[in-house]
Structure formats: structure tokens, C-alpha cells
């Protein structure tokens, strides 16, 4: 196929591009930055803003499919910026696909679109969107998903994939920040009761996107639907965090704070940061406190049935690969300061 991957220079996007090229697909990417590793894969690169209509039209022209991984992520930031990138960017991409006659679009969504702060245990895709959200990221991703699924018709087939807590070698954002906070002694377990969560190794998440790509056509079973993706093995959240830290040779989380204190801290810190006009992310937010203190794991029966999805890399093998990377080529980025990582990425 001839495929455009938006956000192709990102963590998941790059894994998808690598797999597409490995099987012989023609690939183009649309990203804001320059990524030499994409050039090494013989990928056509489009660089610029996803709301640039001229650039979008050039990028989607002649494509058999678009995989839309580009998004603004995080627990904090101006709502308008999340809406601009995640919602308006998706609207612009859908319009460009229609104008160019692209027949398939796959959206990388998130399970956070259905998270309302309460425990979610074994939930499936029938779970509705909540009425309110505690952060602009899940709110904007939910709206983007609605747009994509509602756009599904006889001319443009769409599907939304919801991978949960993607991790693995090459992560330039979550893992380095986690390691940095661990080494500074700034990580705390929230609450004492173990809360189970889903996760997914990055290569498994990439595989799922290719499985969806190969099955997506107008009128296909998966068209117009959303699917949860994970390892299918829920794990206590701080066990997951500590095993990731162990693989990166960083200190584990050993100290605990009460759930009520984390939630109160998130509320107070958000208010203070807004009042002071601070743009950097607070050490705790309402959304993060809820994520760390609740269970959120989902049934992947639908993905197993309709996509024939089965995690190829086990959690144990994933940790081994992560440690090998962290002790080798990943050592430099894991020891960078936050400002250095921002420049690097």
C-alpha cells in the first residue's frame, strides 16, 4: 500500500513506519520536526502544521490509507492548543482525505476517552463517553474519535484504535521523565491498594495498526468502530512503573501518599499554576491523580476477534528489550535534562 502516517517521527508512529517499510509498503510521514531515521528508511517526509491545508493536500494525494497518530498529549496545557491539534487537526485531515479520495483512515485514540475517574475493570467498547473530563487531552481525543467514527461511510472507511500505556525502547518522552523524577526522588505511589491497569508494548501496538490497515475497507466489519488494545494482562500500576524503572536502572517508587492528598494536590496545583500563568506541567494534576489511584483495564476480545490481534511480544520479553536499550543506545537520552530532551526531540 501507499500509506501516510501522521506523527511518523513519534514513538508509536516510528514503530508503525518501520513495520510498513519492512513489508514493502510505500510510506510518507507528516510531522513538525526533522527525523533522520525516517530518511534512512526511505520515507517521504512532509514537515509542517497539520492545519496547513496546502501541505495536507500534498501529503494525502494518491494514498491508499492514512494512519493518524499525530496528537498533542500530556496531563496539562491550554485547552485551546489541545483542541487545535487534536480536534481541528483531525477535522482538517478528514476533509483532505475526502477531497483526495483516500479510502481508509485509522485513528490512534486512547482509552482515556472513556475514563471518568472511577475504576474500570474489564470494560469493553460499549462503555459510553463520560459527560465531563478532568483534562483537555482526553476531552479532545474523545471529540477527535467521534469525528473519525462519524465520518465512516461508503467512500471513507474509518476505525479508531485505543492502545493503553504504550512503553518500550526508544520512548523519548514518558520513560525519560519517569526516570528523571525517580532519580530526583519525586515519585510517590498513590494509595495503598493495588490498582490494575493495562499496558501495551510499542511493537504490539504497531502490529495492531497494520492488522487494522489490512482489514479496513468501506463496509468492513471493523469500519466505524473503536477497539481497545493492550497486552491482555492487567498489572498493578506501580508494579508496572517499578519494573520499567528497574529496566532503566533507576530507583523504584517506595514512598506512598494518600489518594485524597494526591487529588487535593492536583486541584490546588492546577489553580496555582493557572493563577501564576505557569506553562510547565505541575508535578500533580487532577487527571494524573485519578489515573494513578484507579483501576483501568479493558477487554480486548473485540480486537482479538475482528483484528486477529494477539500480542507478539510478551511483557517479560518487552522488559528485557527495554533493559538492553536502556543500557546501550538509550543511555544518553535517559540521562539528559528535560531541556536537553526537548531540544533532542
C-alpha positions in Angstrom: 0.0 0.0 0.0 0.8 3.7 -0.2 0.3 5.0 3.3 0.7 8.4 5.0 1.5 8.2 8.7 0.9 11.5 10.6 3.2 11.9 13.6 5.5 9.3 11.9 8.5 10.7 13.8 6.9 10.0 17.2 7.3 6.9 19.4 4.4 4.8 18.1 4.4 6.5 14.6 8.1 5.5 14.0 7.3 1.8 15.0 4.4 1.8 12.5 6.5 3.3 9.8 9.3 0.7 10.4 6.9 -2.2 10.1 5.2 -0.8 6.9 8.6 -0.4 5.2 9.8 -3.8 6.4 6.9 -5.4 4.5 7.4 -3.3 1.4 4.7 -0.6 1.7 5.4 2.9 0.3 5.3 5.3 3.2 5.1 9.1 3.7 5.0 10.9 7.0 3.7 14.2 8.2 5.5 15.7 11.2 6.5 19.0 12.6 10.2 18.0 13.1 13.0 16.5 11.2 13.8 12.9 11.8 17.0 11.5 10.1 16.0 7.9 11.0 12.9 8.3 8.7 15.1 9.3 5.8 17.2 6.2 6.4 14.0 4.1 5.9 13.5 5.8 2.5 10.4 7.6 3.7 8.9 10.6 2.0 8.7 13.4 4.7 6.3 16.3 4.8 7.1 18.8 7.5 4.7 21.4 8.9 1.5 22.1 10.7 -1.4 19.7 10.4 -3.7 22.6 9.8 -1.8 23.7 6.7 -4.4 22.8 4.0 -1.9 23.0 1.1 0.6 20.8 2.9 -2.2 18.3 3.9 -3.4 18.1 0.3 0.1 17.3 -0.9 0.6 14.7 1.8 -2.6 12.7 1.3 -2.6 12.8 -2.5 -2.5 9.3 -4.0 -2.6 7.5 -0.7 -4.3 4.2 -0.1 -4.7 4.9 3.6 -3.8 7.4 6.3 -2.7 6.3 9.8 -3.3 9.3 12.1 -1.0 9.1 15.2 -0.2 12.8 15.5 -1.6 14.4 18.6 -0.8 16.7 21.5 -0.5 14.5 24.6 0.0 15.3 28.3 -1.7 16.0 31.5 -1.6 19.7 31.4 -1.8 22.7 29.0 -4.1 25.2 27.3 -7.4 23.7 26.3 -7.3 25.7 23.0 -4.0 24.1 22.0 -5.3 20.6 22.6 -8.4 21.4 20.6 -6.4 23.0 17.8 -4.1 20.0 17.3 -6.3 17.0 18.2 -9.8 18.2 17.1 -9.2 20.8 14.4 -6.2 18.8 13.0 -8.4 15.7 12.7 -11.1 17.7 11.0 -8.7 19.1 8.5 -7.2 15.7 7.8 -10.7 14.1 7.2 -11.5 16.9 4.8 -8.2 16.4 2.9 -8.8 12.7 2.7 -12.3 13.2 1.3 -11.1 15.7 -1.3 -8.2 13.4 -2.4 -10.4 10.3 -2.4 -8.4 8.4 0.3 -10.5 5.3 1.1 -9.1 4.4 4.6 -8.2 6.3 7.8 -7.0 4.8 11.1 -7.0 7.0 14.2 -4.7 6.3 17.1 -7.0 7.2 20.0 -6.8 6.4 23.8 -8.8 4.6 26.5 -8.8 7.9 28.4 -11.7 8.9 26.1 -14.0 6.8 28.3 -12.2 7.4 31.7 -14.4 9.2 34.2 -12.1 8.8 37.2 -13.7 5.6 38.6 -12.4 2.1 38.4 -12.8 0.5 35.0 -12.3 -3.3 35.2 -12.8 -5.5 32.1 -14.8 -2.8 30.3 -15.5 -3.2 26.6 -16.2 -0.9 23.7 -19.9 -0.4 24.7 -18.7 1.9 27.5 -20.0 5.4 26.7 -18.0 8.7 26.7 -18.3 10.4 30.1 -20.2 13.7 30.3 -17.1 15.6 31.7 -13.4 15.3 31.7 -10.7 16.4 34.1 -8.2 17.4 31.5 -8.2 18.7 27.9 -6.3 15.7 26.5 -9.0 13.1 26.9 -11.7 15.5 26.1 -10.0 16.5 22.8 -9.2 12.9 21.9 -12.8 11.9 22.5 -14.0 14.6 20.2 -11.5 13.5 17.5 -12.6 9.9 17.8 -16.3 10.9 17.4 -15.4 12.9 14.3 -13.5 10.0 12.8 -16.1 7.3 13.5 -19.0 9.5 12.4 -17.1 10.1 9.1 -17.2 6.4 8.2 -19.2 5.8 5.1 -19.1 4.1 1.7 -16.3 6.4 0.4 -14.1 6.6 3.5 -13.7 3.7 5.9 -12.5 4.7 9.4 -11.5 2.9 12.6 -10.2 4.0 16.0 -7.6 2.1 18.0 -7.2 2.7 21.7 -3.8 1.4 22.9 -3.2 1.8 26.6 0.0 3.0 28.2 2.5 2.3 25.4 6.0 1.6 26.5 9.2 0.2 25.2 12.7 1.1 23.8 13.1 4.5 22.1 10.4 6.3 24.1 11.7 10.0 24.1 9.1 11.4 26.5 7.4 9.3 29.2 10.3 7.0 30.1 13.0 9.7 30.4 10.7 11.9 32.5 9.8 8.9 34.7 13.5 8.0 35.2 14.4 11.7 35.9 11.7 12.0 38.6 12.7 8.7 40.1 16.4 9.8 40.4 15.3 13.0 42.0 13.1 11.2 44.5 9.9 12.8 43.2 7.8 9.8 42.6 5.2 8.6 45.0 2.7 5.7 45.0 -0.9 7.0 45.2 -2.9 5.0 47.7 -2.1 1.6 49.3 -4.5 -0.7 47.5 -3.0 -2.2 44.2 -4.9 -0.9 41.2 -4.7 -3.0 38.0 -4.0 -1.2 34.7 -3.5 -2.3 31.1 -0.3 -1.5 29.1 1.0 -2.4 25.7 4.5 -2.9 24.3 5.1 -0.5 21.4 5.7 -3.2 18.8 2.4 -4.8 19.7 0.6 -1.5 19.3 2.3 -1.0 15.9 1.3 -4.5 14.8 -2.4 -3.8 15.7 -2.4 -0.8 13.4 -1.2 -2.9 10.5 -3.8 -5.6 11.2 -6.4 -2.9 11.1 -5.0 -1.4 7.9 -5.2 -4.8 6.2 -8.8 -5.3 7.2 -10.2 -1.8 6.7 -12.4 -1.2 3.7 -15.8 0.6 3.2 -18.4 -1.8 4.7 -15.8 -3.9 6.5 -16.7 -5.3 9.9 -14.2 -3.0 11.7 -15.3 0.1 9.8 -16.8 2.8 12.1 -15.7 1.0 15.3 -13.3 1.6 18.1 -11.1 -1.1 19.7 -9.2 -1.3 23.0 -5.6 -2.6 22.7 -3.4 -4.0 25.4 -1.2 -6.9 26.4 -4.3 -8.5 27.8 -2.6 -8.9 31.1 -3.6 -6.3 33.7 -0.8 -5.4 36.2 -0.7 -3.3 39.3 0.2 0.2 38.2 3.2 0.7 40.5 4.5 -2.8 39.8 4.5 -1.7 36.1 6.2 1.6 36.9 8.8 -0.1 39.1 9.6 -2.8 36.5 10.1 -0.1 33.9 12.4 1.8 36.3 14.3 -1.4 37.1 14.8 -2.0 33.4 16.2 1.6 33.1 18.4 1.1 36.2 16.5 3.7 38.1 15.4 3.7 41.8 11.9 2.2 42.4 9.0 4.0 43.9 8.9 3.2 47.6 7.0 6.0 49.3 3.2 6.4 49.4 0.8 9.3 49.6 -2.9 9.0 50.4 -5.3 9.2 47.4 -7.2 12.1 48.9 -3.9 14.1 49.2 -3.0 13.4 45.6 -6.4 14.6 44.3 -6.3 17.7 46.5 -2.7 18.5 45.4 -3.8 18.2 41.8 -6.6 20.6 42.3 -4.6 23.1 44.2 -1.5 23.0 41.9 -3.6 23.4 38.8 -5.3 26.5 40.3 -1.9 28.0 41.4 -0.3 27.3 38.0 -3.2 29.0 36.2 -3.2 32.0 38.6 0.6 32.4 38.2 0.4 31.9 34.4 2.9 29.0 34.5 3.0 26.9 31.4 5.1 24.0 32.6 3.2 20.9 33.8 2.5 20.7 37.6 4.0 17.7 39.5 0.4 16.6 40.1 -2.8 17.2 38.2 -6.4 16.1 38.8 -6.3 13.7 35.8 -2.9 12.2 36.8 -4.1 11.7 40.4 -7.2 9.8 39.1 -5.1 7.8 36.7 -2.7 6.7 39.5 -5.4 5.8 42.0 -7.9 3.8 39.9 -8.1 0.6 38.0 -8.4 0.9 34.2 -8.1 -2.3 32.2 -10.2 -3.3 29.3 -11.4 -6.4 27.4 -9.6 -6.9 24.1 -11.9 -9.6 23.0 -13.2 -7.5 20.1 -9.6 -6.8 18.9 -8.8 -10.5 19.1 -11.9 -11.4 17.1 -12.1 -8.7 14.5 -8.4 -7.8 14.0 -7.0 -11.2 15.0 -4.8 -9.3 17.4 -2.5 -11.3 19.7 0.4 -9.5 21.5 3.5 -10.9 19.8 6.0 -9.6 22.4 5.2 -10.7 26.0 5.6 -8.3 28.9 8.7 -10.2 30.1 10.4 -10.0 26.7 9.4 -6.4 26.5 11.2 -5.6 29.7 14.3 -7.5 28.5 14.3 -5.4 25.3 13.8 -2.2 27.3 16.8 -3.0 29.6 19.0 -3.8 26.6 18.1 -0.5 25.0 18.5 1.5 28.3 21.9 0.0 29.0 23.0 0.7 25.4 21.8 3.3 22.9 19.2 4.7 25.2 21.6 5.5 28.0 22.3 9.0 26.6 18.6 10.1 26.3 17.8 8.7 29.8 20.5 10.9 31.3 19.5 14.1 29.5 18.0 17.0 31.4 14.4 18.0 30.5 15.6 21.0 28.4 18.1 18.8 26.5 15.4 16.2 25.7 13.0 19.0 24.4 15.8 20.1 22.0 16.6 16.5 21.1 13.0 15.5 20.3 
